[in-house]
Amino acid sequence: MGARLDRLRRVLEKEQVRSISRRYFIANGFDGTLTSIGVVVGAYLSGIGEGLTAVAIGLGAAVGLGTSGVWSVWEIERAEALADQQRLERAMLTDLKDTRVQRENRAAQIVHAIASATGPLLAIGLTLVPLTLEGIVFSMLQAVLASIAVGVLLLATFGIYLASISRQRWYVAAVRMGLAGIVVAGINVLLPG
């Protein structure tokens, strides 16, 4: 267990690993937030009058996006790591199976897959919280509006974070990212049906 923790620590010290995981987390968190806003608005406009029913639908989306995040990134990173390992093996004229290189590539693959799944699960979960309070604190319409607000704030937070690592103006990035949630809600309202 100690060797695995050391390997994980070494992998997390690499900026490239942190950068890739950060991208997966934010990209899939962005997708999860927009999906959740679409589910919430669509559920309300379809006549669903109970927050917990909309939450159940949203959790189904979370399972789908979380599974997609783990599975797709696992396969993507596996293929990339194998290709890198094969290039390195050709250059070194040696087999790198069961070496530190292969074990660290596997650890990075795990980190990326977890980050990829955590983004949408966290985003959808947070966006759905107001719907759990429908009938207690909010009416259904108020819960939907609060869910949209939480989603927009979450998107804005992603924007602020991205601005902090790229030295952009945080408020511009927050508005750009948050606007996506408003656009998704608006499109859903305008859809026929």
C-alpha positions in Angstrom: 0.0 0.0 0.0 2.9 2.4 0.8 4.4 1.8 -2.7 1.1 2.7 -4.3 0.7 5.9 -2.2 4.3 6.9 -3.1 3.5 6.2 -6.8 0.4 8.3 -6.6 2.3 11.1 -4.9 4.9 11.1 -7.6 2.3 11.1 -10.3 0.4 14.0 -8.7 3.6 16.0 -8.5 3.8 16.1 -12.3 2.3 19.2 -13.7 1.3 17.4 -16.9 -0.8 14.9 -14.9 -2.4 17.7 -12.9 -3.1 19.7 -16.0 -4.7 16.8 -17.9 -6.8 15.8 -14.9 -7.9 19.5 -14.4 -9.0 19.6 -18.0 -11.0 16.4 -17.7 -12.6 17.6 -14.4 -13.6 21.0 -15.8 -14.7 19.9 -19.2 -16.9 17.1 -17.8 -18.1 19.3 -14.9 -19.1 21.8 -17.6 -21.0 19.1 -19.5 -22.6 17.9 -16.3 -23.8 21.3 -15.3 -25.3 22.0 -18.7 -26.9 18.6 -18.8 -28.4 19.1 -15.3 -29.8 22.5 -16.3 -31.3 21.0 -19.4 -32.8 18.1 -17.4 -34.2 20.4 -14.7 -35.8 22.8 -17.2 -37.0 19.9 -19.4 -38.6 18.1 -16.4 -40.4 21.2 -15.3 -41.7 22.0 -18.8 -42.8 18.4 -19.2 -45.1 18.8 -16.3 -43.1 17.0 -13.6 -44.4 18.6 -10.4 -42.2 17.0 -7.8 -38.6 17.9 -7.2 -37.5 14.4 -6.2 -38.8 13.0 -9.5 -36.6 15.6 -11.4 -33.7 14.7 -9.1 -34.1 11.0 -10.0 -34.0 11.9 -13.7 -30.9 14.0 -13.0 -29.2 11.2 -11.2 -29.7 9.0 -14.2 -27.9 11.6 -16.2 -25.2 11.7 -13.6 -24.7 8.0 -13.8 -24.4 8.2 -17.6 -22.0 11.1 -17.6 -19.9 9.7 -14.7 -19.7 6.3 -16.4 -18.8 7.9 -19.7 -16.1 10.0 -17.9 -14.4 7.0 -16.3 -14.8 4.7 -19.3 -13.8 7.0 -22.1 -10.9 8.6 -20.3 -9.6 5.2 -19.1 -9.5 4.0 -22.7 -8.1 7.2 -24.1 -5.4 7.4 -21.5 -4.6 3.7 -21.8 -4.1 4.1 -25.6 -2.0 7.2 -25.2 0.2 5.6 -22.5 0.7 2.5 -24.6 1.6 4.5 -27.6 4.1 6.6 -25.5 5.5 3.4 -24.0 6.0 1.8 -27.4 7.8 4.9 -28.7 10.0 4.9 -25.6 10.7 1.1 -26.0 11.7 1.6 -29.6 14.0 4.5 -28.7 15.6 2.6 -25.8 15.5 -0.9 -27.4 14.0 -2.4 -24.3 10.8 -3.8 -22.9 9.2 -1.5 -20.3 6.5 -3.9 -19.0 6.4 -4.1 -15.2 8.6 -1.1 -14.8 8.2 2.2 -13.0 7.3 3.9 -16.3 4.4 1.5 -16.8 3.2 1.7 -13.2 3.3 5.5 -13.2 1.4 5.6 -16.5 -1.3 3.4 -14.9 -1.5 5.6 -11.8 -1.9 8.7 -14.0 -4.6 6.8 -16.0 -6.5 6.2 -12.7 -6.1 9.9 -11.6 -7.4 11.1 -15.0 -10.4 8.7 -14.9 -11.4 9.7 -11.4 -11.1 13.4 -12.2 -13.2 12.9 -15.4 -16.0 11.2 -13.5 -15.9 13.5 -10.5 -16.5 16.6 -12.5 -20.0 15.7 -13.8 -21.1 13.9 -10.6 -20.3 16.9 -8.5 -21.8 19.4 -10.9 -25.0 17.5 -11.3 -25.3 16.8 -7.6 -24.9 20.5 -6.7 -27.2 21.7 -9.4 -30.0 19.3 -8.2 -29.8 20.3 -4.5 -32.5 22.9 -4.7 -34.9 20.4 -6.2 -34.5 18.2 -3.0 -36.0 21.2 -1.1 -39.1 21.4 -3.3 -42.2 21.4 -1.1 -40.1 22.2 2.0 -38.4 25.5 1.1 -39.3 26.1 -2.6 -42.2 25.7 -4.9 -41.4 23.6 -8.0 -40.8 26.7 -10.1 -38.6 28.3 -7.4 -36.6 25.1 -7.1 -36.1 25.0 -10.9 -35.0 28.7 -10.9 -32.7 28.0 -7.9 -31.2 25.0 -9.7 -30.5 27.1 -12.8 -28.9 29.7 -10.5 -26.7 27.1 -8.8 -25.7 25.8 -12.2 -24.8 29.2 -13.6 -22.8 30.0 -10.4 -21.0 26.7 -10.8 -20.1 27.5 -14.4 -19.0 30.9 -13.4 -16.8 29.3 -10.7 -15.2 27.1 -13.4 -14.6 30.3 -15.4 -13.0 32.0 -12.4 -10.7 29.0 -11.8 -9.7 28.9 -15.4 -8.9 32.7 -15.3 -6.8 32.2 -12.3 -4.5 29.6 -14.0 -4.3 31.6 -17.2 -4.1 35.1 -15.7 -7.2 36.4 -17.5 -9.8 38.7 -16.0 -11.8 36.5 -13.7 -15.1 38.4 -14.2 -15.0 38.1 -18.0 -14.3 34.3 -17.7 -17.1 34.0 -15.1 -19.6 35.7 -17.4 -18.5 33.7 -20.4 -18.9 30.4 -18.7 -22.0 31.3 -16.7 -23.7 32.5 -19.9 -23.7 28.9 -21.2 -26.1 27.9 -18.5 -28.5 30.7 -19.3 -28.3 29.8 -23.0 -29.1 26.1 -22.3 -32.1 27.1 -20.1 -33.4 29.5 -22.7 -33.1 27.0 -25.5 -35.0 24.5 -23.5 -37.8 27.0 -22.8 -38.0 27.8 -26.6 -38.1 24.2 -27.7 -41.5 23.0 -29.0 -43.5 20.7 -26.8 
